[in-house]
Amino acid sequence: MARPIRDLDVPLTDLRRDMRRLVARQRVAASAERLQLLLAHPETATVPASDGEQAEQRHWLYDADADATTPAFPYPTAQEA
């Protein structure tokens, strides 16, 4: 004879606890995998950005290129703020 469905009910607090544990285990596993990758290939952690990537990253916050056609982000002056 099959068990009634009510026997399979689980309190919501138990589900939340189990989900938090699952997410924590997944984060630990992902961190451990990343650490193993860095230990096996340390050169991947120190690969410098290309010249184009560096220029783009500088432009995100401030236009550091002297010959740029896009103006720098207009930060407010002390009087405007």
C-alpha positions in Angstrom: 0.0 0.0 0.0 1.3 3.5 -0.9 2.0 6.0 1.8 -0.3 9.0 2.0 1.0 12.3 0.5 0.7 14.1 3.9 3.6 11.9 5.1 5.8 13.6 2.5 5.0 17.1 3.7 8.1 19.0 5.0 7.9 22.2 7.1 8.9 25.3 5.2 11.6 26.1 7.8 13.2 22.8 7.0 13.2 23.5 3.3 14.8 26.9 3.9 17.5 25.4 6.1 18.2 22.8 3.5 18.4 25.4 0.7 20.8 27.5 2.7 23.0 24.5 3.3 22.9 23.5 -0.4 23.9 27.1 -1.5 26.7 27.2 1.1 28.0 23.8 -0.2 27.9 25.0 -3.8 29.8 28.2 -2.9 32.5 26.3 -1.1 32.8 23.9 -4.0 33.0 26.8 -6.5 35.7 28.5 -4.4 37.7 25.3 -4.0 37.5 24.7 -7.8 38.7 28.3 -8.4 41.5 27.8 -5.9 42.6 24.5 -7.5 42.6 26.2 -10.9 44.8 29.1 -9.6 47.2 26.7 -7.9 47.5 24.6 -11.1 47.8 27.7 -13.4 49.0 30.7 -11.4 49.8 32.6 -14.5 46.1 33.0 -15.2 45.6 35.2 -12.2 48.2 37.7 -13.3 47.5 38.0 -17.0 47.6 41.8 -17.7 44.8 43.4 -19.7 45.5 44.2 -23.3 46.0 47.9 -24.3 42.5 48.1 -25.6 41.0 46.6 -22.4 43.1 49.0 -20.2 41.9 52.0 -22.3 38.2 50.9 -21.9 38.6 50.3 -18.2 40.1 53.8 -17.7 37.2 55.3 -19.7 34.6 53.7 -17.4 35.3 56.1 -14.6 37.3 58.9 -16.2 38.5 59.6 -19.7 42.2 59.4 -19.2 43.0 59.4 -23.0 44.3 62.8 -24.1 43.1 62.3 -27.7 39.7 60.9 -26.8 36.6 62.2 -28.6 34.2 61.4 -25.7 34.4 63.8 -22.8 35.1 62.7 -19.3 32.2 62.0 -17.0 31.0 65.3 -15.7 31.6 65.1 -12.0 29.8 68.0 -10.1 31.9 70.7 -8.6 31.8 71.5 -4.9 29.4 74.4 -5.6 27.1 72.2 -7.7 27.0 69.4 -5.1 
